[in-house]
Amino acid sequence: NNCVKIGMIKYSKIYIIKLLGRGLFAVGVFLTLFFSWRTSPHVTELSLIPDWLSNWTDHSSNGQKRTAVPFIGLGLLMGVYIPLIKKSNIKIWVFAWIVLSLIVAIAEAGQYFLPKRVVDMGDIAWGTIGGAIGLTVSYLAHTLFCRIKKYQFGKRRD
């Protein structure tokens, strides 16, 4: 059975996974923009972030690299979602990378209007690289999974 009943309505499992994927992506984008548009770039000021993570984030040697981290996550999330919505081809994966790159650019552009923040091309580069890493890992995992599935189930059994 590929359906889940919620209340009086039956939903397909794929529909629920797609809805969950969209929601998680929206939350990820919201959090990325929230942290990018705070007046202070220091994450240690927030109590909801674990100390080990906020200390790593605020360390001076991780300044621009920290921008890649959320985009690796968003890239992985998009990469899991892409095969569910369409027949996967390279153009869709490139389009997803462009979307992630635009989100990085919007996050950085918003910092122009904040007094203690500056637009940093290095952050845009690291965010774009992070998105590419997340998408690439997802693409390779998807391709490997499809090949294994085809190999296992494509064989004739006598």
C-alpha positions as CSV (number, residue, x, y, z in Angstrom):
1,N,0.0,0.0,0.0
2,N,1.5,3.3,-1.1
3,C,-0.9,5.5,0.7
4,V,-1.0,7.0,4.2
5,K,-4.4,8.1,5.7
6,I,-4.3,11.4,7.6
7,G,-7.8,12.0,9.1
8,M,-10.3,11.3,6.3
9,I,-7.9,11.9,3.4
10,K,-5.5,9.4,1.8
11,Y,-2.1,10.7,0.6
12,S,0.5,8.9,-1.4
13,K,3.8,8.4,0.4
14,I,5.6,10.2,-2.4
15,Y,3.3,13.2,-1.9
16,I,4.1,13.3,1.8
17,I,7.9,13.0,1.1
18,K,7.7,15.8,-1.5
19,L,5.8,18.0,1.0
20,L,8.3,17.2,3.7
21,G,11.2,18.0,1.3
22,R,9.7,21.4,0.4
23,G,9.1,22.2,4.0
24,L,12.7,21.3,5.1
25,F,14.1,23.2,2.2
26,A,12.0,26.3,3.1
27,V,13.2,26.0,6.8
28,G,16.8,25.7,5.6
29,V,16.5,28.8,3.4
30,F,14.8,30.7,6.2
31,L,17.5,29.8,8.7
32,T,20.3,30.7,6.2
33,L,18.8,34.1,5.6
34,F,18.1,34.6,9.3
35,F,21.8,34.0,10.2
36,S,23.0,36.0,7.2
37,W,20.9,39.0,8.1
38,R,21.5,39.2,11.8
39,T,23.2,42.5,12.7
40,S,26.0,40.6,14.3
41,P,27.8,37.8,12.6
42,H,28.7,36.1,15.9
43,V,26.7,33.0,16.5
44,T,27.9,32.6,20.1
45,E,25.3,35.2,21.0
46,L,22.5,32.7,20.2
47,S,21.6,30.2,22.9
48,L,19.9,27.8,20.5
49,I,23.2,26.9,18.8
50,P,25.4,24.3,20.7
51,D,28.6,25.7,22.1
52,W,30.9,23.5,20.0
53,L,29.2,24.7,16.8
54,S,29.1,28.4,17.7
55,N,32.7,28.3,18.7
56,W,33.7,26.7,15.4
57,T,31.6,29.1,13.5
58,D,32.9,32.2,15.2
59,H,36.6,31.2,15.0
60,S,38.4,33.6,12.7
61,S,39.9,30.8,10.5
62,N,36.4,29.6,9.6
63,G,35.0,33.0,8.6
64,Q,34.1,32.3,4.9
65,K,34.1,28.5,5.0
66,R,31.2,28.6,7.4
67,T,29.0,29.9,4.6
68,A,29.5,26.5,2.8
69,V,28.0,24.4,5.6
70,P,24.3,25.3,5.3
71,F,24.6,25.1,1.5
72,I,26.1,21.6,1.7
73,G,23.0,20.7,3.6
74,L,20.6,22.4,1.2
75,G,22.4,20.8,-1.7
76,L,22.0,17.4,-0.2
77,L,18.3,18.1,0.5
78,M,17.7,19.3,-3.0
79,G,19.6,16.3,-4.4
80,V,17.4,13.9,-2.5
81,Y,14.3,15.7,-3.7
82,I,15.2,16.1,-7.4
83,P,14.7,12.4,-8.4
84,L,11.3,12.5,-6.7
85,I,9.9,15.4,-8.8
86,K,11.2,14.7,-12.3
87,K,13.1,12.3,-14.4
88,S,16.6,13.3,-13.4
89,N,18.9,14.8,-16.0
90,I,22.0,17.0,-15.7
91,K,20.1,20.2,-16.6
92,I,17.9,19.9,-13.5
93,W,20.9,19.4,-11.3
94,V,22.6,22.5,-12.8
95,F,19.4,24.5,-12.4
96,A,19.3,23.4,-8.7
97,W,22.9,24.6,-8.3
98,I,21.9,28.0,-9.9
99,V,19.0,28.3,-7.4
100,L,21.4,27.6,-4.5
101,S,23.8,30.2,-5.9
102,L,21.1,32.8,-6.1
103,I,20.1,32.1,-2.5
104,V,23.7,32.7,-1.5
105,A,23.8,36.0,-3.5
106,I,20.5,37.2,-2.0
107,A,21.8,36.4,1.5
108,E,24.9,38.4,0.9
109,A,23.1,41.2,-0.8
110,G,20.9,41.7,2.2
111,Q,24.0,42.3,4.3
112,Y,24.6,45.5,2.3
113,F,21.8,47.1,4.3
114,L,23.1,46.0,7.8
115,P,25.5,48.4,9.5
116,K,27.9,45.8,11.0
117,R,27.9,43.4,8.0
118,V,29.6,43.6,4.6
119,V,28.9,41.9,1.3
120,D,31.7,39.4,0.8
121,M,32.4,37.7,-2.5
122,G,34.4,35.0,-0.7
123,D,31.2,34.1,1.2
124,I,29.3,33.9,-2.2
125,A,32.1,31.6,-3.5
126,W,32.1,29.3,-0.5
127,G,28.3,29.1,-0.4
128,T,28.2,28.2,-4.1
129,I,30.9,25.6,-3.5
130,G,28.9,24.2,-0.6
131,G,25.8,23.9,-2.8
132,A,27.9,22.2,-5.5
133,I,29.3,19.7,-3.0
134,G,25.9,18.8,-1.6
135,L,24.4,18.4,-5.0
136,T,27.4,16.4,-6.3
137,V,27.2,14.0,-3.4
138,S,23.5,13.5,-3.9
139,Y,23.9,13.1,-7.6
140,L,26.6,10.4,-7.2
141,A,24.6,8.6,-4.6
142,H,21.5,8.7,-6.8
143,T,23.5,7.5,-9.8
144,L,25.1,4.7,-7.8
145,F,21.8,3.6,-6.3
146,C,20.2,3.5,-9.8
147,R,23.0,1.4,-11.2
148,I,23.0,-1.0,-8.3
149,K,19.2,-1.3,-8.6
150,K,19.4,-1.8,-12.4
151,Y,22.2,-4.4,-12.0
152,Q,20.4,-6.4,-9.2
153,F,16.9,-6.3,-10.8
154,G,17.9,-6.2,-14.4
155,K,19.5,-9.7,-14.3
156,R,17.5,-12.6,-15.5
157,R,17.1,-15.3,-13.0
158,D,16.8,-18.8,-14.3
